[in-house]
Amino acid sequence: MNTKTLISGLIGGIAFFLLGYLIYGMVLMGMMEEHCSQAMKDMSRKEADFVWWALIVSNLLGGYLLALIFSWSNTNSMSSGMSRGAMVGLLMALMMDLQFYSMTTMYSDTTIIWIDAAANVVMCGLVGAIIGWWNGRGAKPAAA
């Protein structure tokens, strides 16, 4: 893994952390709670009890995942980063949410699956745009 990928992964991880707080911690918190089962509400930690190191590492790993995929696919623009990030977010969210729905009682209905998938499309699309922009800095424009 080269330095550019490491730096773009770090930037992506920071963006995931900030956007996750904004999207899940502020905008969607009530709606997500509304569609979770009581068991899920009972086992969820309060913010004061979060295991912060694990949350930070999780976000950094998400940033590095996109950075690595973008390195392999030569993604170096905001637009390609946004579209590829959004697709990765959609597929990952649906994969996880459908597994949770099929094997647990965490979700009280399927609404949360679609809310989470949409939120992930937005969040991963924005993070992808940031990483794509970072990767394309200083690149020479294509000749006309």
C-alpha positions as CSV (number, residue, x, y, z in Angstrom):
1,M,0.0,0.0,0.0
2,N,1.5,3.3,-1.0
3,T,1.5,6.6,0.9
4,K,-1.2,8.1,-1.2
5,T,-3.6,5.3,-0.3
6,L,-2.7,5.5,3.4
7,I,-3.4,9.2,3.5
8,S,-6.6,8.9,1.5
9,G,-7.7,6.1,3.8
10,L,-7.0,8.4,6.8
11,I,-8.9,11.3,5.2
12,G,-11.8,8.9,4.4
13,G,-11.8,7.5,7.9
14,I,-12.1,11.0,9.4
15,A,-14.9,11.9,6.9
16,F,-16.7,8.6,7.9
17,F,-16.5,9.6,11.5
18,L,-17.9,13.1,11.0
19,L,-20.6,12.1,8.5
20,G,-21.6,9.1,10.7
21,Y,-22.2,11.4,13.6
22,L,-24.1,13.9,11.5
23,I,-26.2,11.4,9.6
24,Y,-26.8,8.6,12.2
25,G,-26.2,10.6,15.4
26,M,-28.2,13.6,14.6
27,V,-30.4,13.4,11.5
28,L,-31.6,9.7,11.6
29,M,-31.3,8.8,15.3
30,G,-35.0,9.0,16.1
31,M,-36.1,7.2,12.9
32,M,-33.6,4.4,13.4
33,E,-34.7,3.9,17.0
34,E,-38.3,3.8,15.9
35,H,-37.7,0.8,13.6
36,C,-35.4,-1.2,16.0
37,S,-36.8,-3.9,18.3
38,Q,-36.9,-3.3,22.0
39,A,-34.1,-5.8,22.4
40,M,-31.9,-3.7,20.2
41,K,-32.8,-0.6,22.2
42,D,-32.0,-2.3,25.4
43,M,-28.6,-3.5,24.3
44,S,-27.5,-0.3,22.6
45,R,-24.9,1.8,24.5
46,K,-25.5,5.3,25.5
47,E,-23.1,7.8,23.9
48,A,-21.3,8.2,27.3
49,D,-20.6,4.5,27.3
50,F,-19.3,4.2,23.7
51,V,-16.1,2.3,23.2
52,W,-14.5,5.1,21.3
53,W,-11.3,3.4,20.2
54,A,-13.4,0.7,18.4
55,L,-15.6,3.3,16.7
56,I,-12.6,5.3,15.5
57,V,-10.8,2.1,14.2
58,S,-14.1,1.1,12.5
59,N,-14.3,4.4,10.6
60,L,-10.6,4.3,9.7
61,L,-11.1,0.8,8.3
62,G,-14.0,2.0,6.2
63,G,-11.8,4.8,4.9
64,Y,-9.0,2.4,4.1
65,L,-11.5,0.0,2.4
66,L,-12.6,2.7,0.0
67,A,-9.1,4.0,-0.5
68,L,-7.8,0.5,-1.4
69,I,-10.7,-0.1,-3.8
70,F,-10.1,3.3,-5.4
71,S,-6.4,2.6,-5.7
72,W,-7.1,-0.7,-7.5
73,S,-9.6,0.9,-9.8
74,N,-7.6,4.1,-10.4
75,T,-10.4,6.3,-9.0
76,N,-9.0,9.9,-9.1
77,S,-11.9,12.3,-9.4
78,M,-14.8,13.5,-7.2
79,S,-17.4,12.2,-9.6
80,S,-16.0,8.7,-10.0
81,G,-15.3,8.5,-6.3
82,M,-18.8,9.5,-5.5
83,S,-20.4,7.0,-7.8
84,R,-18.1,4.1,-6.8
85,G,-18.4,5.0,-3.1
86,A,-22.2,5.1,-3.3
87,M,-22.3,1.7,-4.9
88,V,-20.0,0.2,-2.3
89,G,-22.1,1.8,0.4
90,L,-25.3,0.4,-1.0
91,L,-24.0,-3.1,-1.4
92,M,-22.4,-3.3,2.0
93,A,-25.4,-1.8,3.8
94,L,-27.8,-4.2,2.1
95,M,-25.5,-7.2,2.7
96,M,-25.3,-6.4,6.4
97,D,-28.9,-5.3,7.0
98,L,-30.4,-8.2,5.2
99,Q,-28.2,-10.6,7.2
100,F,-29.3,-8.9,10.5
101,Y,-32.9,-9.0,9.4
102,S,-32.8,-12.7,8.4
103,M,-30.9,-14.0,11.5
104,T,-31.8,-11.6,14.4
105,T,-34.6,-9.7,16.0
106,M,-32.7,-6.4,15.9
107,Y,-35.1,-4.8,13.3
108,S,-38.8,-4.5,14.0
109,D,-39.5,-4.2,10.2
110,T,-37.8,-3.8,6.9
111,T,-38.1,0.0,6.9
112,I,-34.8,0.4,8.7
113,I,-33.0,-1.6,5.9
114,W,-34.0,0.9,3.3
115,I,-33.2,3.9,5.6
116,D,-29.8,2.5,6.4
117,A,-29.1,1.7,2.7
118,A,-30.0,5.2,1.7
119,A,-27.9,6.7,4.5
120,N,-24.9,4.6,3.4
121,V,-25.3,5.6,-0.2
122,V,-25.1,9.3,0.8
123,M,-22.3,8.8,3.4
124,C,-20.1,6.5,1.2
125,G,-20.8,8.6,-1.8
126,L,-19.6,11.7,0.0
127,V,-16.6,10.0,1.5
128,G,-15.9,8.5,-2.0
129,A,-16.0,12.0,-3.5
130,I,-13.5,13.2,-0.9
131,I,-11.1,10.3,-1.5
132,G,-11.5,10.6,-5.3
133,W,-10.7,14.3,-5.1
134,W,-7.7,13.7,-2.9
135,N,-6.4,11.0,-5.3
136,G,-6.8,13.3,-8.3
137,R,-5.1,16.3,-6.9
138,G,-2.3,17.4,-9.1
139,A,-3.3,15.1,-11.9
140,K,-2.9,16.6,-15.4
141,P,-6.2,17.1,-17.2
142,A,-6.8,15.0,-20.2
143,A,-5.9,16.6,-23.5
144,A,-8.8,17.9,-25.6
